[in-house]
């Protein structure tokens, strides 16, 4: 079974990214069974629909790669690569676009939501689901872990695979299946979903004064420490709970209901837990982000990942070119 996931390089990774995706990706990379594989790509082509600053994009791509490596992704077992290092996906996107109806794209929730928020309705944004479908099927992916808001994109990829097979009368692409993430919504410091768009994040590798500032920004009410509090209603407790086991959650909840725990106590515990969870990874992250040796190390990892990914994508694309009758294109790929 092959698992695939894409990661948008859209800013400094935060706790929502970690508990919502990165943690599970690292665990997958470290627990692959014989015959299984996992592909993780940094979606820099996709980022061009919103980021038009070259230096910023370069930094954000390095940031995502450094974050994954620092947090322990096993890049020997799993494949980590930049989307743009496998240009075959854009060729496959074109083939899929020739059998994809406008109506399918017009129904995309993501497109409608983004344009409703005022994002420029570019052709790239509109055809985003086709590139996502190419990303998925290029690597013969079986399973794509997604949140509920991304499930439609996998269903659209399934439709495109069916349309391609129907148009050419041959099955050459693997049908992907979504796997819904079991992780609940990760709250930001304002109680809404943690998102860079809402400016309510706590950065994974924040430390010192920056960490204190971000954690202290968690919204609380005016109740005194001595007053009893219902833990299920407290955003600050929801964030702390991300770092607690079941027994610890029960203990903290009992203390809050009894009274005597202040919001400052909870925030100090969040900072302590972050230092304990991410302290060693911060050192590794700084090395990868700020040193020439770290840059070379990252580039080597990404290049090796791209070579593994391209071998699979070329094979998939060659099958598709055979199916549509572009024999010289298929021969070019097989001779590469």
C-alpha positions in Angstrom: 0.0 0.0 0.0 1.3 3.5 -0.9 0.3 6.5 1.2 0.7 10.0 -0.3 0.3 13.5 1.2 1.2 17.0 0.1 2.3 19.8 2.3 1.7 23.5 1.4 4.7 25.7 2.0 2.5 28.6 3.2 4.4 29.9 6.3 6.0 29.0 9.6 4.6 25.5 10.6 2.5 25.6 13.8 0.9 23.3 16.3 -2.1 22.8 14.1 0.2 21.5 11.3 2.1 19.3 13.8 -0.9 17.6 15.5 -3.0 17.7 12.4 -0.6 16.2 9.9 3.2 16.2 10.6 3.1 14.0 13.7 1.1 11.3 11.8 3.4 11.6 8.8 6.5 11.0 10.9 4.8 8.0 12.6 3.9 6.6 9.2 7.5 6.9 7.9 8.8 5.1 11.0 6.3 2.2 10.9 6.2 1.2 7.2 5.7 -2.6 6.8 7.4 -4.6 4.1 5.9 -3.8 0.7 4.4 -0.5 1.9 5.6 3.0 1.0 5.0 6.6 1.8 5.5 9.7 -0.4 5.4 13.2 1.0 5.8 16.2 -1.3 6.2 19.9 -0.7 3.6 21.5 -2.9 5.5 24.4 -4.3 3.6 24.4 -7.6 0.4 24.8 -5.7 1.8 27.6 -3.6 2.1 29.7 -6.7 -1.6 30.3 -6.6 -1.1 32.5 -3.5 2.6 33.3 -3.2 4.2 35.6 -5.8 7.4 36.4 -3.9 10.3 34.2 -5.0 12.5 34.7 -1.9 9.5 34.1 0.4 8.7 30.8 -1.5 12.3 29.6 -1.3 12.3 30.2 2.4 9.0 28.6 3.0 9.9 25.4 1.1 13.2 25.1 3.1 11.2 25.8 6.3 8.8 22.9 5.6 11.6 20.5 4.6 13.6 21.5 7.7 10.6 21.0 9.9 9.8 17.5 8.7 13.4 16.4 8.9 14.0 18.0 12.4 10.9 16.3 13.7 12.1 12.9 12.7 10.7 12.0 9.3 12.6 8.9 8.2 13.7 10.0 4.7 15.3 6.6 4.0 12.0 4.8 4.5 9.7 7.5 3.2 10.1 9.7 0.1 10.3 13.4 0.8 10.6 15.7 -2.3 9.6 19.0 -3.9 6.6 18.9 -6.2 8.4 21.0 -8.8 11.3 18.5 -8.9 8.9 16.1 -10.7 7.8 18.0 -13.8 6.0 14.9 -15.1 3.0 15.8 -12.9 2.4 18.9 -15.0 2.3 16.7 -18.2 -0.1 14.4 -16.5 -2.2 17.3 -15.4 -2.7 18.3 -19.0 -3.8 14.8 -20.0 -6.3 14.8 -17.1 -7.5 18.3 -18.0 -8.6 17.1 -21.5 -11.1 14.7 -20.0 -12.3 16.8 -17.0 -15.5 18.7 -17.3 -15.8 22.4 -16.3 -18.8 21.5 -14.1 -16.6 19.3 -11.9 -14.2 22.1 -11.2 -16.9 24.7 -10.7 -18.3 22.5 -7.8 -15.0 22.6 -5.9 -15.7 23.8 -2.4 -12.1 25.0 -2.0 -12.3 27.3 -5.1 -15.6 28.7 -4.0 -14.4 29.3 -0.4 -11.2 31.0 -1.5 -12.8 33.3 -4.0 -15.5 34.2 -1.4 -12.7 35.3 0.9 -11.4 37.6 -1.9 -8.6 35.5 -3.4 -7.9 36.3 -7.0 -9.7 33.8 -9.2 -6.8 32.8 -11.4 -6.8 29.9 -13.9 -4.3 28.1 -11.6 -6.7 28.4 -8.6 -9.6 27.1 -10.7 -7.6 24.1 -12.1 -5.9 23.4 -8.7 -7.9 20.1 -8.3 -6.5 18.8 -11.6 -2.9 19.3 -10.4 -3.8 17.7 -7.1 -5.3 14.7 -8.9 -2.1 14.5 -11.0 0.0 14.6 -7.9 -2.0 11.7 -6.4 -2.2 9.4 -9.4 1.3 10.0 -10.7 2.7 7.9 -7.8 0.2 5.1 -7.9 -1.1 6.2 -4.6 -3.6 3.9 -2.7 -4.4 6.1 0.3 -4.4 9.9 0.8 -4.9 11.0 4.4 -7.0 14.2 4.4 -9.2 16.3 6.6 -12.9 16.4 5.9 -12.5 19.7 4.0 -10.1 18.0 1.5 -12.1 14.9 0.9 -13.9 16.4 -2.1 -10.5 16.7 -3.9 -9.9 13.0 -3.6 -13.4 12.3 -4.9 -12.6 14.6 -7.8 -9.4 12.7 -8.5 -11.4 9.5 -8.6 -13.8 11.1 -11.1 -10.9 12.1 -13.3 -9.4 8.6 -13.2 -12.8 7.2 -14.3 -13.2 9.8 -17.1 -9.7 9.0 -18.4 -10.3 5.3 -18.4 -13.7 5.7 -20.0 -12.4 8.0 -22.7 -9.6 5.7 -23.8 -11.0 2.3 -22.9 -8.1 1.2 -20.8 -7.3 1.2 -17.1 -3.8 2.7 -16.6 -4.3 4.8 -13.4 -4.8 3.6 -9.8 -7.9 4.8 -8.1 -7.0 6.6 -4.8 -9.0 6.4 -1.6 -9.2 9.1 1.1 -8.4 8.3 4.7 -10.0 10.8 7.0 -7.7 12.1 9.7 -8.8 11.1 13.2 -7.3 14.3 14.6 -9.9 16.8 15.8 -9.7 20.5 15.0 -6.7 22.1 16.6 -7.7 25.3 18.3 -5.8 28.5 17.9 -5.1 31.1 20.6 -8.5 32.7 19.9 -10.5 29.4 20.0 -11.0 29.2 16.2 -9.2 26.6 14.1 -5.5 27.3 14.3 -4.5 28.8 10.9 -2.0 31.2 9.6 -4.9 32.9 7.8 -6.4 33.8 11.2 -3.1 34.9 12.7 -3.8 32.7 15.8 -1.0 30.2 15.6 1.7 29.0 18.0 4.8 28.1 16.0 6.3 24.6 16.6 9.8 25.9 17.1 9.0 29.1 19.0 11.1 29.5 22.1 12.0 32.0 24.8 10.2 35.4 24.6 8.5 34.5 21.3 7.0 31.3 22.7 5.9 33.2 25.8 4.2 35.9 23.7 2.4 33.4 21.5 1.2 31.2 24.5 0.2 34.2 26.5 -2.0 35.4 23.6 -4.3 32.4 24.3 -7.7 34.0 25.1 -9.1 33.3 28.6 -11.7 34.8 30.8 -11.4 36.9 34.1 -11.9 34.1 36.6 -9.4 33.9 39.5 -7.2 30.8 40.1 -9.3 29.8 43.1 -12.5 29.6 41.1 -13.6 26.2 39.8 -13.6 25.9 36.0 -15.2 23.4 33.6 -12.2 22.2 31.5 -14.2 21.3 28.4 -15.1 24.9 27.9 -11.5 26.2 28.2 -9.5 26.8 25.0 -6.3 27.0 27.0 -6.9 23.5 28.4 -7.7 22.2 24.9 -4.3 23.3 23.7 -2.6 21.8 26.8 -4.4 18.6 26.2 -2.6 18.1 22.9 0.5 17.3 25.0 -1.2 15.1 27.7 -2.0 11.5 27.9 -5.4 10.3 29.0 -4.4 10.0 32.7 -2.8 13.4 32.8 -5.8 15.0 31.1 -8.1 13.5 33.8 -5.8 14.8 36.6 -5.7 18.3 35.2 -9.4 18.3 34.6 -10.1 17.3 38.2 -7.8 20.1 39.5 -9.6 22.7 37.3 -13.0 21.6 38.5 -11.9 21.7 42.1 -10.4 25.2 41.8 -6.9 26.5 42.6 -5.5 26.4 39.1 -4.9 29.7 37.3 -4.7 30.3 33.6 -1.1 31.3 34.1 -0.4 27.9 35.5 -1.8 26.2 32.4 0.1 28.5 30.0 3.4 27.8 31.9 2.7 24.1 31.5 2.1 24.5 27.8 5.5 26.2 27.4 7.2 23.5 29.5 5.6 20.8 27.4 6.6 22.5 24.2 10.2 22.8 25.4 10.2 19.1 26.3 8.6 18.0 23.1 10.4 20.2 20.6 13.7 21.2 22.3 16.0 18.8 20.5 14.2 19.3 17.2 14.7 23.1 17.5 18.5 22.6 17.5 18.2 20.4 14.4 15.8 22.8 12.8 18.1 25.8 13.3 21.0 23.8 11.8 19.0 23.0 8.7 17.6 26.5 8.3 20.6 28.7 9.0 23.8 26.9 8.0 25.4 26.0 4.7 25.9 22.5 5.8 22.3 22.2 6.7 21.2 23.6 3.3 23.4 21.0 1.5 22.1 18.2 3.7 18.5 19.2 2.9 19.2 19.5 -0.8 20.7 16.0 -0.9 17.7 14.5 0.9 15.3 16.3 -1.5 17.3 15.3 -4.6 17.3 11.6 -3.5 13.6 11.8 -2.8 12.9 13.4 -6.2 14.8 10.7 -8.0 12.7 8.0 -6.4 9.5 9.9 -7.1 10.4 10.7 -10.7 11.0 7.0 -11.5 7.4 6.2 -10.5 5.9 9.3 -12.1 7.7 8.6 -15.4 6.3 5.0 -15.5 2.8 6.3 -14.8 3.0 9.0 -17.4 4.4 6.6 -20.0 1.3 4.3 -19.6 -0.9 7.3 -20.1 0.9 8.5 -23.2 0.6 4.9 -24.6 -3.2 5.0 -23.9 -3.7 8.3 -25.7 -1.5 7.5 -28.6 1.5 9.7 -28.0 4.1 7.0 -28.6 7.1 9.2 -29.0 6.4 10.8 -25.6 6.1 7.4 -24.0 9.4 6.3 -25.6 11.1 9.5 -24.3 10.1 8.7 -20.8 11.1 5.0 -21.0 14.5 6.0 -22.4 15.2 8.6 -19.7 
